[in-house]
Amino acid sequence: MNSSSNAVLLDTELHGIERIARGKVRDVYDLGEHLLIVATDRISAFDYILATGIPDKGKVLTQLSIFWFDYLRDLTPTHFVTARVEEYPDPLPSFRSQLEGRSMLVKRARMIEIECVARGYLAGSGWKEYCERGTVCGIPLPAGLRESDKLPEPIFTPATKAQTGHDENVSFDRVCESIGEDLAGRLRDLTLSIYGSAARYAETKGILIADTKFEFGFVGSELVLADEVLTPDSSRFWPAESYAPGGPQFSFDKQFVRDYLESIRWNKQPPAPALPAEVAAKTGEKYRQAYRELTGREL
């Protein structure tokens, strides 16, 4: 691992602090009432973590989430506390080179095991289901829609959270059975409200948010927005200027990585291959571009 502040960070080593989770991208550390979430530069494709990291990816995911937590503060409470390393409890400030720009101190929440997905456009697994049945997550849609068409109105299409493999789309009725009608309704309404607000803002910056997923949990009795929010890893961001329904769209995400892996005919079995430097660099630039265009800031 190289922990230099301007190098790709694939793993974190915070000696003396318990790491309680290592996800495809994030490492999570136990701080008692709080958690420390560190976004590395790891990237996954086709459900496998690749051997090559993406420059600045973790910083983009963290800084964009922080931007949205602030933007959405009047709509929903969140688990975010601070991203200022000097405000972290000891001994965390001594690990500044690994934490600066890519970490968040958050309230520990009891997470709800539902991925709250909002879709405003017909893409991905939604497009596949629509072609087969004319529905998305069981929700009937008008006939004759094309791939990437804007939906008549955004829809809530929840999914079960899977530790491995792809999450499974489920019906709203299934969610009601799992967590109760009242909470399911709150999650649906909040998801669509957050998505609508963010999508309207993003359009003013020339970006269409085709779909996104949120995670929620409870801090005490308060329902909060948690984890990452409206990033290129959790959302489809499309440049409005090149939007052309009737097929797949260019996206501010890891499409360069997927295209490369398809071009080398990887069998999508471990071990995952490394990426050429130019593919990693080009992908990193797309992440930074999404951040610049949405926030108006340089990373």
Secondary structure, DSSP 8 states (H G I E B T S, - for coil): ----TTS-------TTS-EEEE-SSEEEEEETTEEEEEE-S--EETTEE-SS--TTHHHHHHHHHHHHHHHTTTT--BSEEE--GGGS-TTGGGGHHHHTTTEEEEE--EE-SEEEEEEEE--HHHHHHHHHHSEETTEE--TT--TT-EEEEEEE--EE--SSS--EE--HHHHHHHH-HHHHHHHHHHHHHHHHHHHHHHHHTTEEEEEEEEEEEEETTEEEEES--S-TTTEEEEEGGG--SSS----SSTHHHHHHHHHTT--S-SS-----HHHHHHHHHHHHHHHHHHHSS--
